C-alpha cells in the first residue's frame, strides 16, 4: 500500500480533516477522478470527483454499475468497523 497526499478537505460524513489516501489496489497510486475511498474516522464510502474532492459514494448506483466494486467497498467498510470495535485498528484522535 502506498500513501499519497490529497487536497486538504473534510469528510462529508463526519467533518474529519482528510489530507491523505492509501492506495490499496491496482492502477495509479495517486487518486484519480472516480476513485473510491473510505473515511478512516467514520467509514463513510467516498468517491473522488473531477477536482479530487471527496463526495459521498452512492452505493445503490455503484451496485447497479459495478457489482464487484460494490461488494468490495462493503467488505472494506465492514472490516474497518470490526477492526475498530475490537481494538485492532486505532483511529487517530483529533479529527
C-alpha positions as CSV (number, residue, x, y, z in Angstrom):
1,X,0.0,0.0,0.0
2,X,1.2,3.5,-0.9
3,X,0.1,6.6,1.0
4,X,-0.5,9.8,-1.0
5,X,-1.2,13.4,-0.1
6,X,-4.6,14.7,-1.4
7,X,-6.1,18.2,-1.3
8,X,-6.9,19.2,2.2
9,X,-10.6,18.7,2.8
10,X,-13.1,17.4,5.3
11,X,-15.1,14.2,5.3
12,X,-18.7,15.0,4.2
13,X,-19.9,12.4,6.8
14,X,-18.1,13.3,10.0
15,X,-16.1,16.5,9.1
16,X,-12.8,14.9,9.9
17,X,-9.8,16.6,8.3
18,X,-8.6,14.4,5.4
19,X,-5.2,15.1,3.8
20,X,-4.0,11.7,2.6
21,X,-5.2,8.5,0.9
22,X,-3.7,5.0,0.9
23,X,-3.6,3.1,-2.4
24,X,-4.7,-0.5,-1.9
25,X,-5.4,-1.8,-5.4
26,X,-4.2,-2.0,-9.0
27,X,-3.6,1.1,-11.1
28,X,-2.1,4.5,-10.4
29,X,-1.2,5.1,-6.7
30,X,-2.3,8.7,-7.0
31,X,-6.1,9.3,-6.7
32,X,-7.9,9.9,-9.9
33,X,-11.4,11.2,-10.6
34,X,-13.9,8.4,-9.9
35,X,-11.6,6.5,-7.5
36,X,-13.2,5.2,-4.3
37,X,-12.1,5.9,-0.8
38,X,-13.4,5.2,2.7
39,X,-13.1,7.6,5.6
40,X,-10.8,6.2,8.3
41,X,-12.8,8.0,11.0
42,X,-16.4,7.2,10.2
43,X,-16.0,4.5,7.5
44,X,-18.2,6.5,5.0
45,X,-17.6,5.3,1.4
46,X,-16.5,8.3,-0.7
47,X,-15.5,9.0,-4.3
48,X,-13.0,11.5,-5.7
49,X,-14.8,13.9,-8.1
50,X,-13.2,15.7,-11.1
51,X,-11.4,18.2,-8.8
52,X,-10.2,15.3,-6.5
53,X,-12.6,16.5,-3.8
54,X,-14.3,13.7,-1.8
55,X,-18.0,13.3,-2.0
56,X,-20.4,10.6,-0.7
57,X,-20.4,7.4,-2.8
58,X,-23.9,6.4,-4.0
59,X,-23.8,2.7,-3.1
60,X,-27.1,2.0,-4.9
61,X,-25.7,3.4,-8.1
62,X,-22.4,1.6,-7.7
63,X,-24.3,-1.7,-7.1
64,X,-26.0,-1.2,-10.5
65,X,-22.9,0.0,-12.4
66,X,-20.3,-2.2,-10.9
67,X,-21.5,-5.0,-8.5
68,X,-17.9,-6.3,-7.9
69,X,-16.7,-2.9,-6.6
70,X,-19.9,-2.5,-4.5
71,X,-19.2,-5.8,-2.8
72,X,-15.5,-4.9,-2.2
73,X,-16.5,-1.5,-0.7
74,X,-19.0,-3.2,1.6
75,X,-16.3,-5.7,2.7
76,X,-13.8,-3.0,3.4
77,X,-16.2,-0.9,5.5
78,X,-17.3,-3.9,7.5
79,X,-13.7,-5.0,8.1
80,X,-12.8,-1.5,9.2
81,X,-15.7,-1.3,11.6
82,X,-14.9,-4.8,13.0
83,X,-11.2,-3.9,13.5
84,X,-12.0,-0.7,15.2
85,X,-14.6,-2.3,17.6
86,X,-12.1,-5.0,18.6
87,X,-9.2,-2.6,19.0
88,X,-7.2,-4.0,16.1
89,X,-7.4,-0.7,14.3
90,X,-6.8,2.5,16.2
91,X,-8.4,5.6,14.7
92,X,-6.2,8.7,15.1
93,X,-7.6,11.2,17.6
94,X,-8.2,14.8,17.0
95,X,-10.3,14.8,13.8
